[in-house]
């Protein structure tokens, strides 16, 4: 009987030891470049009316910093297009773009990598990815809810409650902080940049980063129409005028104040803009989906190339001027792509976008840490395919 008991004890010990070994190996072999973070639901937001399109509470993903990065914070506002009418917004309530009920773990990579060699300046920071579920670039603030649709337009409130929760989690004590945004999240990263800075009065360095979210108002009325229509739909549905700067809405229609070029000059906090002059969302929304194929295959006609060059000229005229790169840094490439921050093949040494022999991640890091104030524009006049 004692031999059986002893054998059983040894067997249990063996299994326990094996479990530890397997667990430790899993920790060692976990890919620091790509990993998943589960969502954090902001339950307190519901009582404040800060909810997604379907009325569910907002959410974010939080990965704590470590080592000498515990006092530094990176907060990114995610993107995902817009809904400009009731039907489009109702469709979004059946997905993670309109409801936190459908939000799965978020894959962290690129700017959020934990790999020191791939992300040397930010690998061990606190990293927050704020989910986008309001359809209006975090600008909506409408109290009324139509009982027929039950749609809520409360994106501005979502930003407020998430910021409050992050401040309580330690953001208020940050040494360094970044508010970033990609695509539809790029505009609010600029809109709320000063507010973010003012929430951190004791933080030594606060700057903002706009990734592929600086969509411009083209001079040609035909080219301007698609984004004018999108922004008018947002402003009407979401009541965005309440959120937008009065310095802009006092001079022009609210939808025009959703173009970053019309508010950027009022922002006092330093902002860095990284984007392609041929952003493939901007080109496809403006010229239609067929333009993607002709750029990828190098088969664009003379007329199409002329229109693309016209768009590039308007874009470069709309971004901040180069007279103060400390306040307004830019990195403008010509690759036909959209967003970089959450892409291992864009925002890392693997396959970075390069302008004048400088990679985008290095350009931003140097600008952020005041090592070099970058203002870089690729002068090539036609777009490069997305896999360039």
HELIX and SHEET records of a PDB file:
HELIX    1   1 UNK A    2  UNK A   29  1                                  28    
HELIX    2   2 UNK A   43  UNK A   48  5                                   6    
HELIX    3   3 UNK A   67  UNK A   69  5                                   3    
HELIX    4   4 UNK A   86  UNK A   92  1                                   7    
HELIX    5   5 UNK A  100  UNK A  102  5                                   3    
HELIX    6   6 UNK A  110  UNK A  112  5                                   3    
HELIX    7   7 UNK A  155  UNK A  169  1                                  15    
HELIX    8   8 UNK A  171  UNK A  173  5                                   3    
HELIX    9   9 UNK A  184  UNK A  191  1                                   8    
HELIX   10  10 UNK A  193  UNK A  198  1                                   6    
HELIX   11  11 UNK A  221  UNK A  238  1                                  18    
HELIX   12  12 UNK A  240  UNK A  242  5                                   3    
HELIX   13  13 UNK A  246  UNK A  249  1                                   4    
HELIX   14  14 UNK A  254  UNK A  258  5                                   5    
HELIX   15  15 UNK A  260  UNK A  262  5                                   3    
HELIX   16  16 UNK A  264  UNK A  266  5                                   3    
HELIX   17  17 UNK A  280  UNK A  287  1                                   8    
HELIX   18  18 UNK A  290  UNK A  297  1                                   8    
HELIX   19  19 UNK A  302  UNK A  318  1                                  17    
HELIX   20  20 UNK A  322  UNK A  324  5                                   3    
HELIX   21  21 UNK A  360  UNK A  368  1                                   9    
SHEET    1   A 2 UNK A  35  UNK A  37  0                                        
SHEET    2   A 2 UNK A 106  UNK A 108 -1                                        
SHEET    1   B 9 UNK A  39  UNK A  41  0                                        
SHEET    2   B 9 UNK A  59  UNK A  63 -1                                        
SHEET    3   B 9 UNK A 126  UNK A 130 -1                                        
SHEET    4   B 9 UNK A  72  UNK A  77  1                                        
SHEET    5   B 9 UNK A 176  UNK A 182  1                                        
SHEET    6   B 9 UNK A 205  UNK A 211  1                                        
SHEET    7   B 9 UNK A 271  UNK A 276  1                                        
SHEET    8   B 9 UNK A 328  UNK A 333  1                                        
SHEET    9   B 9 UNK A 375  UNK A 377  1                                        
SHEET    1   C 2 UNK A 354  UNK A 355  0                                        
SHEET    2   C 2 UNK A 358  UNK A 359 -1                                        
END                                                                             
